[in-house]
Amino acid sequence: MQLFYLLTLLIFYLTIVSTVDIKKKVTYNTPGVTDRLLIFPGTKWCGPGNVAQDNYDLGSDRNVDTCCRDHDLCEPKIRSGETKYGIVNHGSTSILSCTCDEVFSNCLKAVNSWTSQIIENIYFRLLGRTKWCGPGDIASHIYDLGRFNDTDKCCRNHDLCQPIILSKQTRYGIENKGRIAMLSCSCDSAFYKCLKAVNSTVSRIIGNSYFNLLHRKCFYFDAKKETLEWMKVPDFSDNSIIKFVSKFTRNPFKKN
């Protein structure tokens, strides 16, 4: 029942963002899955990263955005690659204190809107049941999987997939100036097929979020031409927000 409730909320969210201008979508500079999700409509802080001009810049949904902003700025935290309090953060995202998360949860509950409920459920329930399907990972080793282990395997393999060009990295003769890692088409294709093979509600949520909402492109290297080319990653469904619940139909990486 909880999963059905979460799915209902997420469908509502997808319905909203399907009308949002693609230029307002934001990415984050880690190779995980949900680091490539969107900033929530009406906010500037609720999502991976932020699009705020300064700490006082909030979206039209100010109450929810205040919760997200305070959570993003909350201390203490252990940033990626940092050693603090005797703990080394090997992950690609910050480790936040339990107090920060508790305040965030209470703030969202106090707002008590559709958006705050969606954010709370995705952050604390859906992603909390996987260890790889999120910005970076919280796994202790590569065999450490969450409750939705089949979907988690797909996310893990995608996170670790090579070749990849990280943000600000120069590789294969090109510089990635963006804030998000460039993944090869072979990595995205394997991820697509893995999620489809799992064929669960959670795998569909992850798949449609990653492939349908982002309109991402992947790269492949043509050894004969020694060139790097881009291909549009096709949709996971039949251009319908609701249809993703039952099926994904498009063949990934089929050239037009």
Backbone hydrogen bonds, N-H to C=O, Kabsch-Sander energy under -0.5 kcal/mol:
donor,donor_aa,acceptor,acceptor_aa,energy
5,Y,1,M,-2.2
6,L,2,Q,-2.4
7,L,3,L,-2.6
8,T,4,F,-2.3
9,L,5,Y,-2.1
10,L,6,L,-2.5
11,I,7,L,-2.6
12,F,8,T,-1.9
13,Y,9,L,-2.1
14,L,10,L,-3.0
15,T,11,I,-2.3
16,I,12,F,-1.5
17,V,13,Y,-2.7
18,S,14,L,-1.6
19,T,16,I,-1.6
20,V,17,V,-1.4
24,K,21,D,-2.0
25,K,22,I,-1.5
28,Y,35,D,-0.9
30,T,28,Y,-0.6
33,V,132,W,-0.5
33,V,134,G,-0.7
36,R,33,V,-2.1
37,L,34,T,-1.4
40,F,46,C,-2.9
43,T,40,F,-1.9
47,G,45,W,-1.5
51,V,44,K,-2.4
52,A,44,K,-0.6
57,D,54,D,-1.5
58,L,56,Y,-0.7
61,D,42,G,-3.1
62,R,60,S,-1.6
65,D,61,D,-2.4
66,T,62,R,-2.3
67,C,63,N,-1.3
68,C,64,V,-2.0
69,R,65,D,-2.8
70,D,66,T,-2.6
71,H,67,C,-1.9
72,D,68,C,-2.5
73,L,69,R,-2.1
74,C,70,D,-0.6
74,C,71,H,-0.6
78,I,95,I,-2.5
79,R,77,K,-0.6
81,G,89,N,-2.3
82,E,79,R,-2.4
84,K,82,E,-0.5
84,K,87,I,-2.5
87,I,84,K,-2.2
89,N,82,E,-2.4
89,N,87,I,-0.6
90,H,88,V,-1.0
95,I,78,I,-2.8
96,L,94,S,-0.6
97,S,76,P,-1.2
101,D,97,S,-1.6
102,E,98,C,-2.4
103,V,99,T,-2.6
104,F,100,C,-2.2
105,S,101,D,-2.6
106,N,102,E,-2.4
107,C,103,V,-2.3
108,L,104,F,-2.3
109,K,105,S,-2.2
110,A,106,N,-2.1
111,V,107,C,-1.8
112,N,108,L,-2.2
117,Q,113,S,-2.3
118,I,114,W,-2.4
119,I,115,T,-2.5
120,E,116,S,-2.3
121,N,117,Q,-2.4
122,I,118,I,-2.5
123,Y,119,I,-2.7
124,F,120,E,-2.7
125,R,120,E,-0.5
125,R,121,N,-1.6
126,L,121,N,-2.7
127,L,122,I,-2.4
129,R,125,R,-0.5
129,R,126,L,-1.4
130,T,127,L,-1.3
134,G,132,W,-1.9
134,G,136,G,-0.5
136,G,134,G,-0.6
138,I,131,K,-2.3
139,A,131,K,-0.6
144,D,141,H,-1.8
145,L,143,Y,-0.7
147,R,129,R,-0.7
148,F,129,R,-1.7
149,N,147,R,-1.8
152,D,148,F,-2.5
153,K,149,N,-2.0
154,C,150,D,-1.3
155,C,151,T,-2.0
156,R,152,D,-2.8
157,N,153,K,-2.7
158,H,154,C,-1.9
159,D,155,C,-2.7
160,L,156,R,-2.0
161,C,157,N,-0.5
161,C,158,H,-0.7
165,I,182,M,-2.6
166,L,164,I,-0.6
168,K,176,N,-2.3
169,Q,166,L,-2.1
171,R,169,Q,-0.5
171,R,174,I,-2.5
174,I,171,R,-1.9
176,N,169,Q,-2.9
176,N,174,I,-0.5
177,K,175,E,-1.1
182,M,165,I,-3.0
183,L,181,A,-0.6
184,S,163,P,-1.2
185,C,219,F,-2.6
188,D,184,S,-2.0
189,S,185,C,-2.7
190,A,186,S,-2.0
191,F,187,C,-2.1
192,Y,188,D,-2.6
193,K,189,S,-2.5
194,C,190,A,-2.3
195,L,191,F,-2.4
196,K,192,Y,-2.1
197,A,193,K,-2.2
198,V,194,C,-2.0
199,N,195,L,-2.1
204,R,200,S,-2.0
205,I,201,T,-2.1
206,I,202,V,-2.6
207,G,203,S,-2.7
208,N,204,R,-2.7
209,S,205,I,-2.0
210,Y,206,I,-2.5
211,F,207,G,-2.9
212,N,207,G,-0.5
212,N,208,N,-1.1
213,L,208,N,-1.3
215,H,211,F,-0.7
218,C,231,M,-2.4
219,F,183,L,-1.8
220,Y,229,E,-1.8
222,D,220,Y,-0.6
222,D,227,T,-2.5
223,A,221,F,-1.0
226,E,222,D,-2.2
227,T,222,D,-1.1
229,E,220,Y,-2.0
229,E,227,T,-0.5
231,M,218,C,-2.1
233,V,216,R,-2.6
239,N,237,S,-1.1
244,F,240,S,-0.7
245,V,242,I,-1.8
246,S,243,K,-1.5
247,K,243,K,-2.0
254,K,251,N,-1.0
255,K,253,F,-0.6
